[in-house]
């Protein structure tokens, strides 16, 4: 038990190890931020794509409805 405590104390006093751990934490934090940003961008792009597709479909349906309406009067 005493050896474990002593090892922990030594590792806390080791400035290189502390630097490395801090750097690792910073890198992980930056990677998470980039991932969240990228995910947000992808979700936005997907929403825009779906909106465009729905708009195109609405135009096609309106066009077909207009054709049917115009043709139904000729019978």
C-alpha positions as CSV (number, residue, x, y, z in Angstrom):
1,X,0.0,0.0,0.0
2,X,2.8,2.4,0.9
3,X,4.6,1.6,-2.3
4,X,1.5,2.4,-4.4
5,X,1.2,5.8,-2.6
6,X,4.9,6.4,-3.1
7,X,4.6,5.6,-6.8
8,X,1.7,7.9,-7.2
9,X,3.5,10.7,-5.5
10,X,6.5,10.2,-7.7
11,X,4.4,10.2,-10.8
12,X,2.8,13.5,-9.7
13,X,6.2,15.0,-9.2
14,X,7.4,13.9,-12.6
15,X,7.0,17.0,-14.8
16,X,7.4,15.2,-18.1
17,X,4.6,12.7,-17.2
18,X,2.4,15.6,-16.1
19,X,3.1,17.4,-19.3
20,X,2.3,14.3,-21.4
21,X,-1.0,13.7,-19.5
22,X,-2.0,17.3,-19.9
23,X,-1.1,17.2,-23.7
24,X,-3.1,14.0,-24.1
25,X,-6.1,15.5,-22.4
26,X,-5.9,18.6,-24.6
27,X,-5.6,16.5,-27.8
28,X,-8.7,14.5,-26.7
29,X,-10.6,17.6,-26.0
30,X,-9.8,19.2,-29.4
31,X,-10.6,15.9,-31.2
32,X,-14.0,15.8,-29.4
33,X,-14.7,19.4,-30.4
34,X,-13.8,18.8,-34.1
35,X,-15.9,15.6,-34.1
36,X,-18.9,17.5,-32.7
37,X,-18.4,20.3,-35.2
38,X,-18.1,17.8,-38.1
39,X,-21.2,16.0,-36.9
40,X,-23.2,19.2,-36.7
41,X,-22.1,20.1,-40.3
42,X,-23.1,16.7,-41.6
43,X,-26.5,16.9,-39.9
44,X,-27.0,20.4,-41.4
45,X,-26.0,19.1,-44.9
46,X,-28.4,16.2,-44.5
47,X,-31.3,18.5,-43.5
48,X,-30.6,20.7,-46.5
49,X,-30.5,17.7,-48.8
50,X,-33.8,16.3,-47.5
51,X,-35.4,19.8,-47.8
52,X,-34.2,20.1,-51.4
53,X,-35.5,16.6,-52.3
54,X,-38.9,17.3,-50.8
55,X,-39.1,20.6,-52.7
56,X,-38.3,18.8,-55.9
57,X,-40.9,16.1,-55.2
58,X,-43.5,18.7,-54.4
59,X,-42.9,20.4,-57.7
60,X,-43.2,17.1,-59.6
61,X,-46.4,16.3,-57.8
62,X,-47.9,19.7,-58.5
63,X,-46.9,19.3,-62.2
64,X,-48.5,15.9,-62.4
65,X,-51.6,17.1,-60.6
66,X,-51.9,20.0,-63.1
67,X,-51.5,17.6,-66.1
68,X,-54.2,15.4,-64.6
69,X,-56.5,18.3,-64.0
70,X,-56.1,19.7,-67.5
71,X,-56.6,16.3,-69.1
72,X,-59.7,15.5,-67.1
73,X,-61.6,18.4,-68.6
74,X,-61.1,17.1,-72.1
75,X,-63.3,14.0,-71.7
